[in-house]
């Protein structure tokens, strides 16, 4: 399973969110694809006010303040 993590440089909330996602990854097997929203105009426009964003199979799992229980609920099943 591949989980996309949308973020950008100099985003403290993104750093914290990635740490939370990696904690979930310790309990559930998946790969993280980190996407810098500043490298694609469409993605930047779509997610610039939402980052960090976690997406699986094109569906947003969570954005903004990421938390372990919500991520685990969606990625653990």
N, CA, C and O atoms as CSV, one atom per row, in Angstrom:
chain,resi,resn,atom,element,x,y,z
A,1,UNK,N,N,0.849,-1.166,0.000
A,1,UNK,CA,C,0.000,0.000,0.000
A,1,UNK,C,C,0.901,1.239,0.000
A,1,UNK,O,O,1.911,1.290,0.702
A,2,UNK,N,N,0.518,2.218,-0.790
A,2,UNK,CA,C,1.238,3.488,-0.850
A,2,UNK,C,C,0.328,4.587,-0.327
A,2,UNK,O,O,-0.823,4.714,-0.745
A,3,UNK,N,N,0.866,5.380,0.595
A,3,UNK,CA,C,0.147,6.506,1.165
A,3,UNK,C,C,0.882,7.771,0.727
A,3,UNK,O,O,2.100,7.874,0.876
A,4,UNK,N,N,0.144,8.720,0.193
A,4,UNK,CA,C,0.754,9.976,-0.225
A,4,UNK,C,C,0.658,10.992,0.904
A,4,UNK,O,O,-0.375,11.136,1.557
A,5,UNK,N,N,1.764,11.689,1.110
A,5,UNK,CA,C,1.855,12.727,2.130
A,5,UNK,C,C,2.196,14.030,1.422
A,5,UNK,O,O,3.309,14.200,0.926
A,6,UNK,N,N,1.238,14.945,1.377
A,6,UNK,CA,C,1.422,16.221,0.695
A,6,UNK,C,C,1.888,17.263,1.696
A,6,UNK,O,O,1.268,17.457,2.741
A,7,UNK,N,N,3.000,17.938,1.364
A,7,UNK,CA,C,3.551,18.941,2.263
A,7,UNK,C,C,4.365,19.943,1.452
A,7,UNK,O,O,4.357,19.919,0.222
A,8,UNK,N,N,5.063,20.816,2.158
A,8,UNK,CA,C,5.981,21.752,1.515
A,8,UNK,C,C,7.101,22.057,2.494
A,8,UNK,O,O,7.010,21.722,3.675
A,9,UNK,N,N,8.147,22.687,2.007
A,9,UNK,CA,C,9.280,23.055,2.856
A,9,UNK,C,C,8.847,24.129,3.854
A,9,UNK,O,O,7.892,24.868,3.616
A,10,UNK,N,N,9.556,24.199,4.959
A,10,UNK,CA,C,9.323,25.212,5.997
A,10,UNK,C,C,7.894,25.180,6.542
A,10,UNK,O,O,7.264,26.221,6.728
A,11,UNK,N,N,7.403,23.980,6.791
A,11,UNK,CA,C,6.053,23.787,7.317
A,11,UNK,C,C,6.157,22.952,8.597
A,11,UNK,O,O,6.205,21.724,8.527
A,12,UNK,N,N,6.192,23.601,9.762
A,12,UNK,CA,C,6.321,22.854,11.026
A,12,UNK,C,C,5.198,21.836,11.239
A,12,UNK,O,O,5.441,20.754,11.775
A,13,UNK,N,N,3.981,22.169,10.827
A,13,UNK,CA,C,2.868,21.236,10.972
A,13,UNK,C,C,3.092,19.993,10.108
A,13,UNK,O,O,2.674,18.895,10.477
A,14,UNK,N,N,3.750,20.166,8.962
A,14,UNK,CA,C,4.055,19.034,8.083
A,14,UNK,C,C,5.092,18.112,8.730
A,14,UNK,O,O,4.976,16.890,8.640
A,15,UNK,N,N,6.088,18.684,9.370
A,15,UNK,CA,C,7.108,17.884,10.060
A,15,UNK,C,C,6.447,17.045,11.151
A,15,UNK,O,O,6.714,15.850,11.279
A,16,UNK,N,N,5.595,17.677,11.923
A,16,UNK,CA,C,4.872,16.977,12.991
A,16,UNK,C,C,3.957,15.901,12.415
A,16,UNK,O,O,3.869,14.798,12.956
A,17,UNK,N,N,3.277,16.223,11.317
A,17,UNK,CA,C,2.375,15.268,10.683
A,17,UNK,C,C,3.098,14.054,10.148
A,17,UNK,O,O,2.607,12.930,10.261
A,18,UNK,N,N,4.279,14.278,9.558
A,18,UNK,CA,C,5.055,13.156,9.034
A,18,UNK,C,C,5.517,12.254,10.170
A,18,UNK,O,O,5.538,11.033,10.016
A,19,UNK,N,N,5.882,12.827,11.295
A,19,UNK,CA,C,6.262,12.019,12.460
A,19,UNK,C,C,5.098,11.152,12.913
A,19,UNK,O,O,5.285,9.981,13.242
A,20,UNK,N,N,3.901,11.718,12.932
A,20,UNK,CA,C,2.710,10.962,13.327
A,20,UNK,C,C,2.444,9.834,12.333
A,20,UNK,O,O,2.137,8.711,12.732
A,21,UNK,N,N,2.563,10.134,11.036
A,21,UNK,CA,C,2.352,9.109,10.011
A,21,UNK,C,C,3.373,7.988,10.144
A,21,UNK,O,O,3.040,6.819,9.950
A,22,UNK,N,N,4.604,8.332,10.472
A,22,UNK,CA,C,5.642,7.310,10.648
A,22,UNK,C,C,5.385,6.452,11.884
A,22,UNK,O,O,5.761,5.280,11.911
A,23,UNK,N,N,4.751,7.020,12.902
A,23,UNK,CA,C,4.364,6.213,14.067
A,23,UNK,C,C,3.340,5.157,13.668
A,23,UNK,O,O,3.417,4.012,14.113
A,24,UNK,N,N,2.391,5.540,12.835
A,24,UNK,CA,C,1.393,4.578,12.339
A,24,UNK,C,C,2.095,3.513,11.496
A,24,UNK,O,O,1.750,2.333,11.554
A,25,UNK,N,N,3.083,3.946,10.714
A,25,UNK,CA,C,3.817,3.023,9.844
A,25,UNK,C,C,4.558,1.953,10.652
A,25,UNK,O,O,4.857,0.885,10.117
A,26,UNK,N,N,4.855,2.212,11.904
A,26,UNK,CA,C,5.490,1.202,12.756
A,26,UNK,C,C,4.529,0.054,13.058
A,26,UNK,O,O,4.966,-1.061,13.343
A,27,UNK,N,N,3.223,0.321,12.997
A,27,UNK,CA,C,2.216,-0.692,13.321
A,27,UNK,C,C,1.497,-1.252,12.094
A,27,UNK,O,O,0.893,-2.322,12.162
A,28,UNK,N,N,1.559,-0.535,10.984
A,28,UNK,CA,C,0.884,-0.948,9.743
A,28,UNK,C,C,1.899,-0.833,8.606
A,28,UNK,O,O,2.634,0.150,8.518
A,29,UNK,N,N,1.932,-1.834,7.746
A,29,UNK,CA,C,2.884,-1.817,6.639
A,29,UNK,C,C,2.344,-1.005,5.472
A,29,UNK,O,O,1.306,-1.340,4.901
A,30,UNK,N,N,3.055,0.069,5.117
A,30,UNK,CA,C,2.760,0.868,3.943
A,30,UNK,C,C,3.968,1.725,3.612
A,30,UNK,O,O,4.826,1.968,4.461
A,31,UNK,N,N,4.024,2.179,2.372
A,31,UNK,CA,C,5.076,3.075,1.932
A,31,UNK,C,C,4.534,4.495,1.902
A,31,UNK,O,O,3.364,4.716,1.587
A,32,UNK,N,N,5.388,5.453,2.230
A,32,UNK,CA,C,5.006,6.857,2.215
A,32,UNK,C,C,5.639,7.522,0.989
A,32,UNK,O,O,6.856,7.492,0.811
A,33,UNK,N,N,4.800,8.112,0.160
A,33,UNK,CA,C,5.277,8.904,-0.963
A,33,UNK,C,C,5.103,10.369,-0.575
A,33,UNK,O,O,3.979,10.853,-0.450
A,34,UNK,N,N,6.209,11.066,-0.387
A,34,UNK,CA,C,6.162,12.470,0.015
A,34,UNK,C,C,6.072,13.328,-1.239
A,34,UNK,O,O,6.913,13.234,-2.133
A,35,UNK,N,N,5.042,14.166,-1.292
A,35,UNK,CA,C,4.800,15.031,-2.448
A,35,UNK,C,C,4.931,16.482,-1.999
A,35,UNK,O,O,4.209,16.935,-1.110
A,36,UNK,N,N,5.861,17.207,-2.624
A,36,UNK,CA,C,6.037,18.636,-2.354
A,36,UNK,C,C,5.032,19.392,-3.211
A,36,UNK,O,O,5.143,19.397,-4.437
A,37,UNK,N,N,4.068,20.023,-2.586
A,37,UNK,CA,C,2.997,20.691,-3.343
A,37,UNK,C,C,3.516,21.851,-4.175
A,37,UNK,O,O,2.852,22.278,-5.119
A,38,UNK,N,N,4.690,22.369,-3.842
A,38,UNK,CA,C,5.237,23.511,-4.572
A,38,UNK,C,C,5.844,23.113,-5.917
A,38,UNK,O,O,6.255,23.981,-6.687
A,39,UNK,N,N,5.905,21.819,-6.208
A,39,UNK,CA,C,6.466,21.355,-7.474
A,39,UNK,C,C,5.406,21.145,-8.546
A,39,UNK,O,O,5.739,20.820,-9.685
A,40,UNK,N,N,4.136,21.326,-8.198
A,40,UNK,CA,C,3.053,21.119,-9.153
A,40,UNK,C,C,1.971,22.173,-8.900
A,40,UNK,O,O,1.400,22.227,-7.811
A,41,UNK,N,N,1.694,22.999,-9.893
A,41,UNK,CA,C,0.736,24.096,-9.717
A,41,UNK,C,C,-0.654,23.607,-9.333
A,41,UNK,O,O,-1.308,24.208,-8.481
A,42,UNK,N,N,-1.113,22.514,-9.958
A,42,UNK,CA,C,-2.450,21.991,-9.657
A,42,UNK,C,C,-2.531,21.521,-8.207
A,42,UNK,O,O,-3.466,21.867,-7.485
A,43,UNK,N,N,-1.548,20.735,-7.792
A,43,UNK,CA,C,-1.538,20.216,-6.420
A,43,UNK,C,C,-1.386,21.361,-5.426
A,43,UNK,O,O,-2.010,21.354,-4.365
A,44,UNK,N,N,-0.563,22.338,-5.766
A,44,UNK,CA,C,-0.380,23.487,-4.888
A,44,UNK,C,C,-1.703,24.220,-4.675
A,44,UNK,O,O,-2.065,24.547,-3.544
A,45,UNK,N,N,-2.412,24.471,-5.756
A,45,UNK,CA,C,-3.708,25.157,-5.676
A,45,UNK,C,C,-4.711,24.340,-4.853
A,45,UNK,O,O,-5.481,24.891,-4.067
A,46,UNK,N,N,-4.687,23.027,-5.049
A,46,UNK,CA,C,-5.642,22.136,-4.393
A,46,UNK,C,C,-5.410,22.034,-2.879
A,46,UNK,O,O,-6.366,22.022,-2.103
A,47,UNK,N,N,-4.136,21.960,-2.461
A,47,UNK,CA,C,-3.827,21.634,-1.071
A,47,UNK,C,C,-3.139,22.741,-0.272
A,47,UNK,O,O,-2.828,22.524,0.899
A,48,UNK,N,N,-2.890,23.908,-0.848
A,48,UNK,CA,C,-2.054,24.901,-0.166
A,48,UNK,C,C,-2.580,25.328,1.201
A,48,UNK,O,O,-1.784,25.668,2.077
A,49,UNK,N,N,-3.879,25.321,1.407
A,49,UNK,CA,C,-4.431,25.718,2.702
A,49,UNK,C,C,-4.730,24.535,3.616
A,49,UNK,O,O,-5.208,24.716,4.735
A,50,UNK,N,N,-4.447,23.322,3.137
A,50,UNK,CA,C,-4.814,22.116,3.887
A,50,UNK,C,C,-3.613,21.366,4.470
A,50,UNK,O,O,-3.781,20.574,5.397
A,51,UNK,N,N,-2.421,21.596,3.950
A,51,UNK,CA,C,-1.282,20.743,4.296
A,51,UNK,C,C,-1.001,20.717,5.790
A,51,UNK,O,O,-1.234,21.698,6.496
A,52,UNK,N,N,-0.500,19.587,6.260
A,52,UNK,CA,C,-0.231,18.370,5.518
A,52,UNK,C,C,-1.505,17.600,5.196
A,52,UNK,O,O,-2.510,17.694,5.901
A,53,UNK,N,N,-1.432,16.834,4.107
A,53,UNK,CA,C,-2.569,16.028,3.670
A,53,UNK,C,C,-2.094,14.592,3.499
A,53,UNK,O,O,-1.051,14.347,2.893
A,54,UNK,N,N,-2.857,13.645,4.029
A,54,UNK,CA,C,-2.584,12.221,3.840
A,54,UNK,C,C,-3.675,11.666,2.945
A,54,UNK,O,O,-4.866,11.832,3.210
A,55,UNK,N,N,-3.245,11.006,1.882
A,55,UNK,CA,C,-4.182,10.485,0.890
A,55,UNK,C,C,-3.847,9.023,0.594
A,55,UNK,O,O,-2.678,8.645,0.505
A,56,UNK,N,N,-4.883,8.216,0.443
A,56,UNK,CA,C,-4.709,6.803,0.072
A,56,UNK,C,C,-5.687,6.503,-1.056
A,56,UNK,O,O,-6.886,6.748,-0.921
A,57,UNK,N,N,-5.187,5.978,-2.160
A,57,UNK,CA,C,-6.011,5.630,-3.323
A,57,UNK,C,C,-6.842,6.822,-3.805
A,57,UNK,O,O,-7.991,6.664,-4.217
A,58,UNK,N,N,-6.241,8.024,-3.748
A,58,UNK,CA,C,-6.923,9.209,-4.233
A,58,UNK,C,C,-7.953,9.796,-3.286
A,58,UNK,O,O,-8.645,10.751,-3.639
A,59,UNK,N,N,-8.064,9.233,-2.082
A,59,UNK,CA,C,-9.035,9.700,-1.097
A,59,UNK,C,C,-8.283,10.329,0.077
A,59,UNK,O,O,-7.353,9.731,0.617
A,60,UNK,N,N,-8.690,11.534,0.468
A,60,UNK,CA,C,-8.060,12.195,1.608
A,60,UNK,C,C,-8.452,11.470,2.893
A,60,UNK,O,O,-9.634,11.300,3.193
A,61,UNK,N,N,-7.445,11.051,3.638
A,61,UNK,CA,C,-7.658,10.378,4.920
A,61,UNK,C,C,-7.758,11.419,6.036
A,61,UNK,O,O,-8.641,11.351,6.891
A,62,UNK,N,N,-6.837,12.380,6.008
A,62,UNK,CA,C,-6.829,13.429,7.022
A,62,UNK,C,C,-5.948,14.567,6.537
A,62,UNK,O,O,-5.044,14.362,5.728
A,63,UNK,N,N,-6.218,15.779,7.039
A,63,UNK,CA,C,-5.377,16.931,6.704
A,63,UNK,C,C,-5.293,17.877,7.886
A,63,UNK,O,O,-6.096,17.807,8.817
A,64,UNK,N,N,-4.303,18.768,7.834
A,64,UNK,CA,C,-4.110,19.709,8.935
A,64,UNK,C,C,-3.428,19.034,10.103
A,64,UNK,O,O,-2.340,18.477,9.955
A,65,UNK,N,N,-4.050,19.078,11.247
A,65,UNK,CA,C,-3.505,18.412,12.440
A,65,UNK,C,C,-3.773,16.914,12.352
A,65,UNK,O,O,-4.898,16.460,12.561
A,66,UNK,N,N,-2.731,16.155,12.042
A,66,UNK,CA,C,-2.871,14.704,11.903
A,66,UNK,C,C,-2.802,14.057,13.278
A,66,UNK,O,O,-2.031,14.484,14.138
A,67,UNK,N,N,-3.613,13.023,13.479
A,67,UNK,CA,C,-3.569,12.306,14.750
A,67,UNK,C,C,-3.521,10.805,14.504
A,67,UNK,O,O,-4.070,10.291,13.530
A,68,UNK,N,N,-2.846,10.123,15.420
A,68,UNK,CA,C,-2.629,8.684,15.303
A,68,UNK,C,C,-3.942,7.889,15.199
A,68,UNK,O,O,-4.059,7.047,14.309
A,69,UNK,N,N,-4.929,8.125,16.072
A,69,UNK,CA,C,-6.152,7.294,16.007
A,69,UNK,C,C,-6.867,7.367,14.656
A,69,UNK,O,O,-7.310,6.342,14.139
A,70,UNK,N,N,-6.982,8.556,14.084
A,70,UNK,CA,C,-7.677,8.687,12.800
A,70,UNK,C,C,-6.898,8.002,11.691
A,70,UNK,O,O,-7.476,7.277,10.881
A,71,UNK,N,N,-5.585,8.226,11.649
A,71,UNK,CA,C,-4.765,7.587,10.624
A,71,UNK,C,C,-4.801,6.080,10.772
A,71,UNK,O,O,-4.919,5.362,9.779
A,72,UNK,N,N,-4.702,5.598,11.980
A,72,UNK,CA,C,-4.719,4.151,12.234
A,72,UNK,C,C,-6.054,3.541,11.824
A,72,UNK,O,O,-6.092,2.442,11.270
A,73,UNK,N,N,-7.138,4.243,12.092
A,73,UNK,CA,C,-8.466,3.745,11.732
A,73,UNK,C,C,-8.576,3.526,10.218
A,73,UNK,O,O,-9.155,2.535,9.772
A,74,UNK,N,N,-8.028,4.438,9.445
A,74,UNK,CA,C,-8.157,4.358,7.987
A,74,UNK,C,C,-7.076,3.509,7.321
A,74,UNK,O,O,-7.324,2.889,6.287
A,75,UNK,N,N,-5.904,3.479,7.896
A,75,UNK,CA,C,-4.798,2.756,7.265
A,75,UNK,C,C,-4.611,1.357,7.834
A,75,UNK,O,O,-3.978,0.513,7.200
A,76,UNK,N,N,-5.145,1.105,9.006
A,76,UNK,CA,C,-4.960,-0.185,9.644
A,76,UNK,C,C,-5.932,-1.252,9.199
A,76,UNK,O,O,-5.764,-2.424,9.538
A,77,UNK,N,N,-6.949,-0.865,8.441
A,77,UNK,CA,C,-7.930,-1.879,8.034
A,77,UNK,C,C,-7.793,-2.237,6.580
A,77,UNK,O,O,-8.542,-3.074,6.078
